[in-house]
Amino acid sequence: MSAHNHSGHGHGHGHDGTELDWEAMATHLEANGELQLPVLRQAAAHLAELVGPRKQARRILDIGSGPGVMTCVLAEAFADAEAVAVDGAPGLLHRALARAEQLGLGDRVTVRHAELPEGLNSSGGHGQDGLGTADLVWSSKAVHHLGDQQSILNALAGVLRPGGVLAVAEGGLPMRFLPRDIGIGRPGLQARLDAVQEDWFTDMRAELPGSTAVVEDWPAMLTAAGLTDVGSFTALLDLPAPLDAPARDFLLAQLTRLREMASDALDAEDCETLDVLLDPEDTRGILRRPDVFLLWATTVFTGVRPAH
């Protein structure tokens, strides 16, 4: 099972079923990460403040790294650290290396191919049987793609060095990018799309190997993993209307996936509305209408491995 930093939900999933082809989504995943660079840099700066007083970070693991956007941000924020992109999709790891080279970080960004959760064996050093230990472990929107979320958090906490920090981006709020009433169809389309995605997400989790129901109280889960000083912070991506072309292109791809996902779950009127929004020539479409914005909150939960 691969897991990726596809960053927010709107779950960036694009299939009628719940099986995801991450490598097919590579371009969308990278565009997602680049769009969220302000948020990712804000998160990395906050983590640098959190880790700094405790210890100097020498090794960072980005679990479910995808194309490595956050891996490179972390390498920039922690100038003395090796940042390791960990993922189950070789094509995405190749993108991570290429990105690091382009940014002049090739000497400090490395990759490890690992299927999760099997690859989270911390018993070894840096050999094939484990990922080794780290001063900071980051994972964004990856834990929820694995059946037993508490077990995964336990394993991630286990690779931390004493005093090390685990940071898990698994909260936030649904993306908003349109007014409630857009002048097409019934108002409140995004709320109905949210409901479709929540149902998809529930089905996806139910079908995961070893799926285990748990109250998604992330601070409590981090505490149960043996971490202390548990806390959280939220970073907001706030791009006002009118949006620039890259952000509109990202939303077009997102809506295209939602249209595929929601085709059987929405009524005919909502499907017609989505078709208008997806029409690149229609002035009411997502690429051309003047009222498109992007507001997106990402919450990061953190905990510290005790030093003794």
Summary of the structure (lengths in Angstrom):
residues: 308
radius of gyration: 19.4
end to end distance: 33.5
largest distance: 62.2
contacts: 1063
relative contact order: 0.17
helix: 38%
strand: 19%
